[in-house]
């Protein structure tokens, strides 16, 4: 039953396992929502979907150092455990798993890691070397610790979702990956914990990302060249937006679509607005 009391916190692996072993002994199904905290309505949509699908919902909050590069915002990334617990009140969360770095990596940075393969060096991986290896490693650890029946991710992080799904399949992990649609603000911007770093002018400029995806949708019936031109036209004309990449990939392989591709495709955008890096995505139907 949901209450308005913030959920309890487990800070140790042993404590979380003990709690979940007891739940499993009672026949409960378990869902895990992995996060890095700074929770917003997008995270809460994952939690609410988890509550629909499982008896016990665990939210992990861990800012994973392995997935940040040396020039990225690891130190700046917001850490607000009390505020996050308050946000989760009333959403039926059984517990928050909030381990310290030395609980997850007691011997320093993990020497055994999951690799994302060649796809880990494309798109986000090209801009953030090592990011996906670090992400997959911590997700594999969380799945090993909690052993949930299902794990939930948001579609906005499309490459992350694809890689987690592939890891679960390739490593025969007995967890179902549930993907929840991107949640957007009233102005169309995809919700992100990094949006808080945008000033008023930058927030207006960031609207170019969803605008570019809308342009891609409108051009999709004319094929890949028209889609890329439409996206570039919006983004190149936007003040304060420094484009990192745009791409259109096959949803089943995450490889670039062929020039004559017809059917489902996923558009990807990454750009820097001021000092804040944002990503977005949308499913298209080419041709």
Backbone as CSV, one residue per row, in Angstrom:
resi,resn,N_x,N_y,N_z,CA_x,CA_y,CA_z,C_x,C_y,C_z
1,UNK,0.846,-1.202,0.000,0.000,0.000,0.000,0.877,1.246,0.000
2,UNK,0.507,2.261,-0.835,1.262,3.502,-0.893,0.941,4.378,0.310
3,UNK,1.968,5.043,0.837,1.773,6.018,1.900,2.493,7.293,1.493
4,UNK,2.241,8.355,2.252,2.925,9.619,1.970,4.232,9.721,2.733
5,UNK,4.622,8.669,3.405,5.899,8.645,4.121,7.027,8.311,3.148
6,UNK,8.133,9.037,3.187,9.240,8.692,2.296,9.696,7.253,2.535
7,UNK,10.105,6.557,1.482,10.507,5.156,1.645,11.793,5.039,2.451
8,UNK,11.975,3.903,3.132,13.213,3.678,3.877,14.402,3.532,2.929
9,UNK,15.591,3.668,3.491,16.823,3.601,2.709,17.643,2.397,3.149
10,UNK,18.080,1.638,2.171,19.082,0.602,2.398,20.398,1.101,1.810
11,UNK,21.453,1.086,2.606,22.744,1.575,2.127,23.747,0.459,1.880
12,UNK,23.385,-0.773,2.272,24.319,-1.881,2.098,23.713,-2.945,1.188
13,UNK,24.577,-3.657,0.503,24.142,-4.755,-0.345,23.465,-5.829,0.501
14,UNK,24.051,-6.134,1.654,23.487,-7.166,2.523,22.095,-6.779,2.997
15,UNK,21.899,-5.506,3.328,20.594,-5.060,3.792,19.536,-5.168,2.712
16,UNK,19.884,-4.773,1.480,18.916,-4.878,0.390,18.598,-6.336,0.086
17,UNK,19.620,-7.181,0.056,19.383,-8.597,-0.243,18.492,-9.241,0.804
18,UNK,18.696,-8.900,2.054,17.882,-9.460,3.116,16.417,-9.060,2.939
19,UNK,16.192,-7.786,2.626,14.830,-7.295,2.412,14.175,-8.030,1.238
20,UNK,14.917,-8.196,0.141,14.335,-8.799,-1.053,14.206,-10.313,-0.927
21,UNK,15.110,-10.947,-0.189,14.956,-12.389,0.062,13.645,-12.664,0.796
22,UNK,13.317,-11.807,1.752,12.067,-11.979,2.494,10.866,-11.779,1.575
23,UNK,10.953,-10.798,0.675,9.848,-10.564,-0.259,9.672,-11.739,-1.209
24,UNK,10.781,-12.260,-1.703,10.692,-13.405,-2.615,10.113,-14.626,-1.904
25,UNK,10.473,-14.800,-0.636,9.944,-15.940,0.123,8.430,-15.862,0.260
26,UNK,7.895,-14.648,0.199,6.434,-14.469,0.252,5.798,-14.534,-1.125
27,UNK,6.609,-14.810,-2.154,6.081,-14.931,-3.512,5.936,-13.624,-4.256
28,UNK,6.563,-12.556,-3.772,6.408,-11.241,-4.393,7.249,-11.125,-5.659
29,UNK,6.737,-10.371,-6.647,7.535,-9.986,-7.802,8.225,-8.662,-7.503
30,UNK,9.432,-8.514,-8.040,10.290,-7.379,-7.682,10.658,-6.604,-8.940
31,UNK,10.545,-5.283,-8.860,10.966,-4.397,-9.946,12.042,-3.453,-9.419
32,UNK,13.032,-3.199,-10.270,14.117,-2.276,-9.935,14.084,-1.106,-10.902
33,UNK,14.165,0.111,-10.357,14.289,1.324,-11.161,15.643,1.943,-10.849
34,UNK,16.644,1.737,-11.700,17.968,2.311,-11.439,17.990,3.797,-11.799
35,UNK,18.494,4.638,-10.903,18.611,6.069,-11.172,19.920,6.574,-10.581
36,UNK,20.250,7.811,-10.961,21.352,8.505,-10.312,20.823,9.636,-9.433
37,UNK,19.525,9.564,-9.098,18.957,10.574,-8.222,18.550,11.823,-8.975
38,UNK,18.355,12.924,-8.229,17.821,14.172,-8.780,16.532,13.862,-9.541
39,UNK,15.607,13.223,-8.847,14.441,12.633,-9.490,13.473,13.700,-9.996
40,UNK,12.860,13.402,-11.151,11.862,14.273,-11.755,10.687,13.409,-12.214
41,UNK,9.736,14.025,-12.890,8.519,13.309,-13.279,8.803,12.140,-14.214
42,UNK,9.882,12.219,-14.975,10.254,11.088,-15.813,10.609,9.866,-14.990
43,UNK,11.376,10.064,-13.924,11.685,8.953,-13.021,10.413,8.417,-12.363
44,UNK,9.543,9.333,-11.957,8.325,8.894,-11.272,7.418,8.099,-12.206
45,UNK,7.467,8.399,-13.505,6.705,7.597,-14.467,7.242,6.160,-14.500
46,UNK,8.553,6.001,-14.383,9.133,4.664,-14.308,8.668,3.948,-13.038
47,UNK,8.675,4.664,-11.932,8.272,4.075,-10.657,6.802,3.658,-10.710
48,UNK,5.953,4.529,-11.246,4.532,4.208,-11.313,4.281,2.997,-12.218
49,UNK,5.006,2.919,-13.319,4.864,1.748,-14.186,5.364,0.501,-13.467
50,UNK,6.451,0.607,-12.737,6.955,-0.535,-11.967,5.925,-1.011,-10.958
51,UNK,5.238,-0.063,-10.336,4.233,-0.436,-9.327,3.061,-1.176,-9.974
52,UNK,2.767,-0.843,-11.233,1.702,-1.556,-11.942,2.090,-3.004,-12.240
53,UNK,3.382,-3.249,-12.389,3.845,-4.544,-12.877,4.379,-5.460,-11.788
54,UNK,4.704,-4.926,-10.624,5.366,-5.741,-9.597,4.794,-5.441,-8.222
55,UNK,5.023,-6.382,-7.308,4.567,-6.214,-5.927,5.495,-5.319,-5.122
56,UNK,6.784,-5.428,-5.391,7.795,-4.699,-4.622,8.636,-3.872,-5.593
57,UNK,8.730,-2.571,-5.333,9.500,-1.670,-6.188,10.688,-1.119,-5.395
58,UNK,11.861,-1.287,-5.960,13.096,-0.738,-5.394,13.628,0.325,-6.340
59,UNK,13.964,1.481,-5.812,14.613,2.537,-6.593,16.050,2.643,-6.120
60,UNK,16.990,2.442,-7.025,18.390,2.642,-6.648,18.794,4.066,-7.006
61,UNK,19.571,4.675,-6.125,20.106,6.022,-6.335,21.615,5.930,-6.114
62,UNK,22.339,6.011,-7.218,23.793,5.873,-7.142,24.410,6.614,-8.317
63,UNK,25.205,7.638,-8.006,25.925,8.380,-9.046,27.193,7.589,-9.335
64,UNK,27.157,6.862,-10.426,28.173,5.857,-10.733,29.427,6.494,-11.324
65,UNK,30.543,6.488,-10.612,31.746,7.150,-11.143,32.294,6.494,-12.402
66,UNK,32.003,5.225,-12.619,32.571,4.537,-13.781,32.042,5.078,-15.104
67,UNK,30.880,5.715,-15.099,30.312,6.149,-16.366,30.528,7.624,-16.658
68,UNK,31.360,8.281,-15.856,31.720,9.679,-16.091,33.170,9.754,-16.554
69,UNK,33.418,10.545,-17.589,34.782,10.793,-18.033,35.432,11.868,-17.190
70,UNK,36.756,12.043,-17.341,37.484,13.014,-16.511,37.044,14.457,-16.712
71,UNK,36.479,14.771,-17.874,36.067,16.150,-18.137,34.557,16.337,-17.983
72,UNK,33.880,15.339,-17.425,32.421,15.410,-17.303,32.006,15.914,-15.923
73,UNK,30.680,15.899,-15.682,30.130,16.625,-14.532,29.857,15.729,-13.328
74,UNK,30.762,14.784,-13.043,30.548,13.879,-11.913,30.433,14.653,-10.603
75,UNK,31.341,15.580,-10.357,31.318,16.325,-9.094,30.121,17.266,-9.024
76,UNK,29.686,17.780,-10.181,28.581,18.740,-10.215,27.229,18.047,-10.192
77,UNK,27.194,16.754,-10.510,25.918,16.075,-10.622,25.187,16.138,-9.283
78,UNK,23.917,16.569,-9.283,23.209,16.800,-8.004,23.003,15.517,-7.202
79,UNK,23.197,15.642,-5.910,22.975,14.541,-4.967,22.038,15.053,-3.875
80,UNK,20.790,14.589,-3.889,19.751,15.143,-3.013,18.891,14.006,-2.477
81,UNK,19.470,13.148,-1.676,18.767,11.939,-1.250,17.475,12.263,-0.501
82,UNK,17.503,13.219,0.415,16.288,13.530,1.176,15.179,14.033,0.257
83,UNK,15.517,14.918,-0.677,14.518,15.426,-1.617,14.005,14.299,-2.520
84,UNK,14.896,13.397,-2.908,14.472,12.272,-3.746,13.517,11.349,-2.991
85,UNK,13.796,11.093,-1.732,12.892,10.261,-0.928,11.529,10.935,-0.792
86,UNK,11.529,12.262,-0.584,10.259,12.985,-0.496,9.479,12.861,-1.809
87,UNK,10.190,12.934,-2.941,9.519,12.823,-4.241,8.888,11.449,-4.435
88,UNK,9.484,10.436,-3.837,8.990,9.066,-3.990,7.838,8.738,-3.043
89,UNK,7.615,9.590,-2.051,6.525,9.332,-1.101,5.195,9.251,-1.848
90,UNK,4.408,8.235,-1.526,3.118,8.064,-2.161,3.149,7.283,-3.454
91,UNK,4.330,6.839,-3.883,4.450,6.095,-5.140,4.667,4.601,-4.931
92,UNK,4.510,4.141,-3.704,4.547,2.710,-3.459,5.919,2.077,-3.545
93,UNK,6.956,2.829,-3.222,8.324,2.301,-3.264,8.635,1.601,-1.946
94,UNK,9.093,0.356,-2.021,9.381,-0.397,-0.803,10.649,0.097,-0.118
95,UNK,11.640,0.488,-0.915,12.895,0.971,-0.336,13.721,1.642,-1.419
96,UNK,14.577,2.541,-0.970,15.591,3.156,-1.819,16.929,2.494,-1.498
97,UNK,17.619,2.054,-2.535,18.970,1.513,-2.365,19.943,2.619,-2.729
98,UNK,20.646,3.154,-1.724,21.532,4.301,-1.915,22.911,3.987,-1.335
99,UNK,23.674,3.160,-2.025,24.990,2.771,-1.512,26.029,3.869,-1.722
100,UNK,27.028,3.881,-0.871,28.190,4.738,-1.085,29.093,4.107,-2.144
101,UNK,30.018,4.898,-2.660,30.941,4.383,-3.677,31.690,3.155,-3.177
102,UNK,32.131,3.193,-1.911,32.949,2.073,-1.421,32.107,0.842,-1.076
103,UNK,30.785,0.979,-1.072,29.931,-0.197,-0.945,29.826,-0.918,-2.288
104,UNK,29.706,-0.136,-3.354,29.620,-0.728,-4.690,30.986,-1.154,-5.213
105,UNK,32.009,-0.396,-4.866,33.364,-0.693,-5.357,34.336,-0.696,-4.165
106,UNK,34.260,-1.731,-3.330,35.048,-1.725,-2.082,36.550,-1.795,-2.298
107,UNK,36.969,-2.218,-3.472,38.402,-2.320,-3.755,38.848,-1.289,-4.783
108,UNK,38.132,-0.192,-4.851,38.426,0.815,-5.865,37.672,0.506,-7.143
109,UNK,38.000,1.237,-8.200,37.313,1.059,-9.477,37.344,-0.401,-9.903
110,UNK,36.190,-0.912,-10.315,36.075,-2.326,-10.655,37.024,-2.692,-11.786
111,UNK,37.775,-3.768,-11.586,38.682,-4.250,-12.622,37.966,-5.159,-13.616
112,UNK,36.928,-5.822,-13.180,36.108,-6.642,-14.072,34.937,-5.803,-14.536
113,UNK,34.813,-5.637,-15.856,33.781,-4.753,-16.383,33.061,-5.403,-17.557
114,UNK,31.841,-4.940,-17.770,31.075,-5.339,-18.940,31.402,-4.361,-20.064
115,UNK,31.683,-4.875,-21.249,31.993,-3.993,-22.371,30.810,-3.884,-23.308
116,UNK,30.633,-2.707,-23.847,29.529,-2.453,-24.769,29.874,-2.846,-26.198
117,UNK,31.093,-3.301,-26.457,31.473,-3.690,-27.806,31.597,-2.488,-28.725
118,UNK,31.526,-2.737,-30.030,31.753,-1.666,-31.000,30.686,-0.583,-30.909
119,UNK,29.462,-0.950,-30.567,28.406,0.045,-30.449,28.691,1.033,-29.327
120,UNK,29.463,0.599,-28.342,29.822,1.492,-27.246,30.706,2.643,-27.670
121,UNK,31.248,2.607,-28.896,32.069,3.697,-29.404,31.361,4.582,-30.405
122,UNK,30.051,4.363,-30.595,29.279,5.168,-31.536,28.359,6.126,-30.785
123,UNK,27.996,7.226,-31.449,27.017,8.184,-30.938,27.421,8.681,-29.546
124,UNK,26.646,8.344,-28.513,27.024,8.776,-27.168,28.399,8.251,-26.771
125,UNK,28.705,7.028,-27.180,29.982,6.437,-26.815,31.167,7.123,-27.454
126,UNK,30.987,7.681,-28.643,32.070,8.431,-29.279,32.320,9.739,-28.532
127,UNK,31.251,10.364,-28.078,31.392,11.627,-27.351,31.794,11.415,-25.893
128,UNK,31.476,10.226,-25.355,31.755,9.947,-23.942,32.469,8.592,-23.843
129,UNK,33.749,8.549,-24.198,34.470,7.261,-24.217,34.409,6.555,-22.859
130,UNK,34.076,5.274,-22.892,34.005,4.484,-21.666,32.701,4.580,-20.921
131,UNK,31.836,5.506,-21.332,30.579,5.721,-20.601,29.740,4.453,-20.539
132,UNK,29.562,3.806,-21.677,28.656,2.661,-21.702,29.236,1.438,-21.008
133,UNK,30.546,1.272,-21.026,31.140,0.185,-20.242,30.864,0.393,-18.757
134,UNK,31.004,1.640,-18.300,30.720,1.935,-16.901,29.259,1.763,-16.562
135,UNK,28.384,2.184,-17.477,26.939,2.044,-17.245,26.540,0.577,-17.175
136,UNK,27.000,-0.226,-18.162,26.632,-1.638,-18.167,27.190,-2.359,-16.947
137,UNK,28.375,-1.991,-16.512,28.970,-2.642,-15.342,28.125,-2.402,-14.097
138,UNK,27.698,-1.158,-13.885,26.913,-0.898,-12.679,25.522,-1.500,-12.793
139,UNK,24.926,-1.511,-13.987,23.617,-2.140,-14.148,23.724,-3.642,-13.894
140,UNK,24.786,-4.269,-14.406,24.983,-5.702,-14.148,25.132,-5.965,-12.652
141,UNK,25.851,-5.083,-11.950,25.994,-5.248,-10.502,24.645,-5.094,-9.799
142,UNK,23.881,-4.090,-10.189,22.575,-3.874,-9.557,21.636,-5.046,-9.805
143,UNK,21.673,-5.593,-11.011,20.825,-6.749,-11.302,21.290,-7.970,-10.516
144,UNK,22.589,-8.112,-10.337,23.099,-9.214,-9.534,22.755,-9.066,-8.065
145,UNK,22.758,-7.832,-7.583,22.453,-7.573,-6.173,20.960,-7.789,-5.890
146,UNK,20.111,-7.165,-6.711,18.663,-7.185,-6.449,17.961,-8.398,-7.054
147,UNK,18.491,-8.923,-8.154,17.870,-10.043,-8.870,16.370,-9.791,-9.092
148,UNK,16.043,-8.649,-9.699,14.629,-8.311,-9.888,14.010,-9.116,-11.026
149,UNK,12.698,-9.223,-10.986,11.986,-9.839,-12.100,11.988,-8.920,-13.319
150,UNK,11.965,-7.610,-13.068,12.047,-6.672,-14.177,12.780,-5.414,-13.754
151,UNK,13.369,-4.730,-14.755,14.103,-3.495,-14.532,13.577,-2.480,-15.531
152,UNK,13.439,-1.231,-15.101,12.787,-0.230,-15.934,13.734,0.906,-16.302
153,UNK,13.657,1.311,-17.582,14.452,2.420,-18.104,13.565,3.304,-18.969
154,UNK,13.981,4.573,-19.119,13.268,5.504,-19.976,13.812,5.483,-21.392
155,UNK,12.922,5.688,-22.362,13.301,5.601,-23.770,14.217,6.740,-24.201
156,UNK,14.229,7.859,-23.469,15.081,8.990,-23.859,16.533,8.555,-24.026
157,UNK,16.997,7.689,-23.142,18.368,7.182,-23.231,18.368,5.944,-24.132
158,UNK,18.084,6.166,-25.419,17.783,5.056,-26.325,18.954,4.104,-26.498
159,UNK,20.164,4.636,-26.612,21.323,3.749,-26.802,21.583,2.940,-25.537
160,UNK,21.427,3.558,-24.389,21.553,2.847,-23.124,20.542,1.708,-23.050
161,UNK,19.294,1.987,-23.409,18.250,0.960,-23.381,18.623,-0.210,-24.282
162,UNK,19.058,0.104,-25.497,19.426,-0.965,-26.439,20.554,-1.823,-25.863
163,UNK,21.568,-1.186,-25.285,22.718,-1.927,-24.766,22.344,-2.764,-23.547
164,UNK,21.482,-2.248,-22.681,21.037,-3.030,-21.526,20.233,-4.240,-21.999
165,UNK,19.336,-4.028,-22.942,18.562,-5.155,-23.473,19.480,-6.216,-24.063
166,UNK,20.497,-5.779,-24.796,21.421,-6.737,-25.401,22.244,-7.458,-24.342
167,UNK,22.687,-6.739,-23.313,23.444,-7.372,-22.238,22.617,-8.437,-21.539
168,UNK,21.367,-8.105,-21.209,20.490,-9.058,-20.528,20.302,-10.307,-21.379
169,UNK,20.151,-10.091,-22.680,19.978,-11.237,-23.584,21.275,-12.040,-23.719
170,UNK,22.388,-11.350,-23.956,23.660,-12.042,-24.209,24.165,-12.792,-22.986
171,UNK,23.921,-12.253,-21.799,24.433,-12.863,-20.569,23.382,-13.719,-19.860
172,UNK,22.233,-13.920,-20.512,21.180,-14.776,-19.959,20.783,-14.363,-18.543
173,UNK,20.640,-13.050,-18.355,20.203,-12.528,-17.062,18.686,-12.654,-16.977
174,UNK,18.199,-13.246,-15.917,16.764,-13.530,-15.792,16.014,-12.295,-15.287
175,UNK,16.036,-11.259,-16.099,15.333,-10.019,-15.788,14.719,-9.496,-17.076
176,UNK,13.483,-9.034,-17.005,12.846,-8.430,-18.173,13.079,-6.925,-18.144
177,UNK,13.461,-6.374,-19.290,13.681,-4.934,-19.405,12.390,-4.288,-19.904
178,UNK,11.851,-3.399,-19.102,10.632,-2.662,-19.447,11.025,-1.222,-19.784
179,UNK,10.604,-0.765,-20.961,10.977,0.577,-21.428,9.741,1.474,-21.382
180,UNK,9.913,2.665,-20.815,8.813,3.617,-20.646,9.071,4.823,-21.543
181,UNK,8.018,5.315,-22.191,8.148,6.435,-23.115,8.734,7.668,-22.433
182,UNK,9.406,8.482,-23.228,9.986,9.735,-22.749,8.899,10.657,-22.203
183,UNK,9.168,11.244,-21.059,8.262,12.234,-20.473,8.806,13.617,-20.812
184,UNK,7.916,14.491,-21.269,8.329,15.823,-21.718,7.662,16.912,-20.897
185,UNK,8.365,18.038,-20.781,7.780,19.221,-20.149,6.771,19.853,-21.100
186,UNK,6.052,20.848,-20.622,5.036,21.507,-21.443,5.628,22.128,-22.704
187,UNK,6.907,22.535,-22.645,7.535,23.134,-23.824,8.140,22.097,-24.762
188,UNK,7.947,20.814,-24.453,8.423,19.752,-25.326,9.771,19.184,-24.970
189,UNK,10.526,19.862,-24.099,11.862,19.390,-23.752,11.760,18.097,-22.946
190,UNK,12.550,17.106,-23.334,12.580,15.850,-22.591,13.097,16.097,-21.183
191,UNK,12.428,15.523,-20.199,12.852,15.724,-18.811,14.217,15.081,-18.587
192,UNK,15.066,15.809,-17.881,16.415,15.350,-17.571,16.871,16.028,-16.290
193,UNK,17.652,15.322,-15.509,18.194,15.924,-14.290,19.113,17.094,-14.611
194,UNK,19.650,17.137,-15.814,20.562,18.218,-16.199,19.821,19.474,-16.651
195,UNK,18.507,19.400,-16.845,17.762,20.588,-17.278,17.865,21.715,-16.261
196,UNK,18.094,21.380,-15.013,18.182,22.408,-13.969,19.348,23.360,-14.192
197,UNK,20.333,22.933,-14.989,21.495,23.778,-15.243,21.231,24.817,-16.333
198,UNK,20.073,24.748,-16.984,19.754,25.669,-18.070,19.197,26.974,-17.518
199,UNK,19.759,28.097,-17.959,19.157,29.386,-17.669,17.928,29.608,-18.536
200,UNK,17.243,30.711,-18.316,15.991,30.970,-19.043,16.232,31.017,-20.552
201,UNK,17.286,31.717,-20.975,17.587,31.807,-22.410,17.997,30.442,-22.960
202,UNK,18.780,29.713,-22.194,19.213,28.394,-22.644,18.044,27.422,-22.723
203,UNK,17.118,27.571,-21.806,15.940,26.704,-21.833,15.163,26.923,-23.131
204,UNK,15.020,28.178,-23.543,14.336,28.455,-24.806,15.120,27.871,-25.976
205,UNK,16.448,28.000,-25.912,17.276,27.472,-26.997,17.178,25.952,-27.085
206,UNK,17.086,25.293,-25.928,17.046,23.829,-25.897,15.795,23.279,-26.565
207,UNK,14.791,24.122,-26.751,13.583,23.690,-27.441,13.891,23.239,-28.875
208,UNK,15.070,23.604,-29.375,15.452,23.193,-30.722,15.553,21.677,-30.847
209,UNK,15.853,20.964,-29.763,15.972,19.504,-29.867,14.632,18.850,-30.181
210,UNK,13.587,19.073,-29.383,12.297,18.489,-29.771,11.762,19.067,-31.073
211,UNK,12.073,20.329,-31.376,11.642,20.893,-32.653,12.281,20.138,-33.817
212,UNK,13.552,19.789,-33.674,14.238,19.047,-34.730,13.618,17.664,-34.920
213,UNK,13.214,17.039,-33.825,12.566,15.731,-33.937,11.189,15.849,-34.588
214,UNK,10.474,16.930,-34.301,9.193,17.156,-34.980,9.414,17.338,-36.480
215,UNK,10.476,18.077,-36.834,10.794,18.260,-38.248,11.143,16.932,-38.897
216,UNK,11.852,16.077,-38.163,12.190,14.752,-38.684,10.929,13.934,-38.951
217,UNK,9.967,13.994,-38.033,8.704,13.287,-38.227,8.000,13.771,-39.490
218,UNK,7.986,15.072,-39.693,7.297,15.638,-40.846,7.959,15.240,-42.160
219,UNK,9.285,15.033,-42.119,10.034,14.705,-43.337,10.186,13.216,-43.566
220,UNK,9.749,12.396,-42.616,10.065,10.966,-42.644,9.546,10.266,-43.897
221,UNK,8.409,10.699,-44.429,7.865,10.014,-45.598,8.702,10.249,-46.845
222,UNK,9.655,11.219,-46.784,10.518,11.506,-47.935,11.887,10.838,-47.826
223,UNK,12.108,10.060,-46.746,13.342,9.295,-46.656,14.403,9.925,-45.787
224,UNK,15.536,9.202,-45.671,16.579,9.551,-44.720,17.230,10.899,-45.023
225,UNK,17.481,11.206,-46.289,18.142,12.477,-46.616,17.279,13.656,-46.181
226,UNK,15.993,13.549,-46.415,15.090,14.633,-46.012,15.034,14.770,-44.499
227,UNK,15.061,13.643,-43.789,15.029,13.679,-42.324,16.277,14.378,-41.775
228,UNK,17.442,13.988,-42.262,18.684,14.591,-41.769,18.733,16.085,-42.106
229,UNK,18.293,16.446,-43.306,18.295,17.858,-43.679,17.343,18.659,-42.803
230,UNK,16.186,18.076,-42.487,15.212,18.778,-41.644,15.768,18.997,-40.239
231,UNK,16.392,17.977,-39.674,16.958,18.111,-38.334,18.089,19.140,-38.317
232,UNK,18.970,19.048,-39.302,20.087,19.996,-39.352,19.586,21.418,-39.520
233,UNK,18.537,21.603,-40.340,18.014,22.941,-40.560,17.546,23.605,-39.279
234,UNK,16.891,22.829,-38.426,16.418,23.382,-37.144,17.588,23.663,-36.211
235,UNK,18.498,22.702,-36.085,19.553,22.809,-35.081,20.616,23.822,-35.470
236,UNK,20.946,23.898,-36.745,21.975,24.843,-37.168,21.502,26.290,-37.051
237,UNK,20.186,26.486,-37.074,19.666,27.836,-36.947,19.379,28.263,-35.524
238,UNK,19.704,27.415,-34.560,19.377,27.703,-33.160,20.548,28.365,-32.445
239,UNK,20.298,29.507,-31.828,21.330,30.182,-31.035,21.639,29.375,-29.781
240,UNK,22.883,29.411,-29.347,23.330,28.791,-28.091,23.299,27.264,-28.120
241,UNK,23.075,26.671,-29.290,23.038,25.216,-29.402,24.241,24.751,-30.224
242,UNK,25.099,23.972,-29.598,26.259,23.408,-30.284,25.989,21.932,-30.535
243,UNK,25.753,21.579,-31.785,25.387,20.210,-32.134,26.557,19.263,-31.930
244,UNK,26.291,18.149,-31.266,27.278,17.085,-31.122,27.093,16.082,-32.249
245,UNK,25.903,15.488,-32.346,25.631,14.591,-33.456,24.128,14.473,-33.673
246,UNK,23.772,14.104,-34.895,22.449,13.587,-35.191,22.656,12.278,-35.938
247,UNK,21.723,11.361,-35.768,21.823,10.065,-36.427,20.426,9.486,-36.551
248,UNK,20.281,8.605,-37.533,19.043,7.843,-37.686,19.447,6.381,-37.807
249,UNK,18.948,5.551,-36.889,19.421,4.171,-36.775,18.252,3.192,-36.869
250,UNK,18.611,1.941,-37.171,17.622,0.859,-37.132,17.359,0.487,-35.675
251,UNK,16.106,0.415,-35.248,15.831,0.065,-33.853,16.335,-1.326,-33.457
252,UNK,16.426,-2.249,-34.428,16.800,-3.622,-34.084,18.299,-3.850,-34.014
253,UNK,19.103,-2.935,-34.583,20.561,-3.096,-34.567,21.291,-1.872,-34.019
254,UNK,20.641,-0.744,-34.000,21.226,0.549,-33.630,22.368,0.950,-34.566
255,UNK,22.351,0.427,-35.763,23.288,0.839,-36.796,22.605,1.843,-37.716
256,UNK,23.384,2.717,-38.374,22.766,3.710,-39.264,21.913,3.045,-40.339
257,UNK,20.799,3.665,-40.659,19.935,3.111,-41.688,20.583,3.291,-43.056
258,UNK,20.267,2.403,-43.978,20.721,2.547,-45.363,19.958,3.688,-46.037
259,UNK,20.532,4.176,-47.135,19.906,5.296,-47.844,18.502,4.961,-48.333
260,UNK,18.268,3.695,-48.640,16.960,3.308,-49.173,16.063,2.654,-48.115
261,UNK,16.403,2.844,-46.834,15.639,2.194,-45.771,14.192,2.671,-45.761
262,UNK,13.290,1.717,-45.630,11.881,2.015,-45.441,11.396,1.251,-44.218
263,UNK,10.698,1.919,-43.333,10.195,1.268,-42.138,10.640,1.981,-40.879
264,UNK,10.559,1.306,-39.726,10.894,1.949,-38.450,12.355,2.402,-38.399
265,UNK,12.569,3.528,-37.772,13.915,4.074,-37.561,13.864,4.964,-36.332
266,UNK,15.003,5.146,-35.707,15.055,5.991,-34.514,16.005,7.157,-34.758
267,UNK,15.486,8.370,-34.584,16.302,9.571,-34.706,16.944,9.893,-33.356
268,UNK,18.218,10.259,-33.397,18.985,10.583,-32.190,19.584,11.972,-32.332
269,UNK,19.590,12.717,-31.236,20.213,14.041,-31.200,21.001,14.166,-29.907
270,UNK,22.177,14.755,-30.000,22.906,15.214,-28.816,23.445,16.604,-29.120
271,UNK,23.318,17.516,-28.169,23.787,18.878,-28.356,24.131,19.473,-27.007
272,UNK,24.988,20.472,-27.059,25.342,21.210,-25.852,24.670,22.575,-25.917
273,UNK,23.936,22.890,-24.855,23.286,24.186,-24.740,23.970,24.903,-23.580
274,UNK,24.761,25.910,-23.902,25.640,26.476,-22.882,26.624,25.413,-22.437
275,UNK,26.685,25.171,-21.131,27.573,24.139,-20.593,26.852,22.812,-20.362
276,UNK,25.593,22.720,-20.759,24.778,21.544,-20.445,24.570,20.692,-21.689
277,UNK,24.888,19.406,-21.560,24.756,18.489,-22.691,23.422,17.752,-22.576
278,UNK,22.642,17.765,-23.662,21.316,17.163,-23.689,21.214,16.157,-24.826
279,UNK,20.354,15.149,-24.642,20.073,14.180,-25.697,18.569,14.037,-25.838
280,UNK,18.161,13.561,-27.020,16.739,13.311,-27.241,16.616,12.298,-28.373
281,UNK,15.434,11.732,-28.523,15.213,10.695,-29.517,13.735,10.612,-29.857
282,UNK,13.442,10.054,-31.046,12.069,9.833,-31.459,12.035,8.698,-32.463
283,UNK,10.985,7.918,-32.395,10.782,6.828,-33.348,10.108,7.393,-34.599
284,UNK,10.648,7.049,-35.771,10.129,7.481,-37.047,9.689,6.284,-37.875
285,UNK,8.982,6.566,-38.956,8.692,5.532,-39.958,9.084,6.122,-41.310
286,UNK,10.230,5.703,-41.817,10.752,6.267,-43.062,9.982,5.705,-44.259
287,UNK,9.679,6.610,-45.197,9.052,6.179,-46.427,7.605,5.851,-46.285
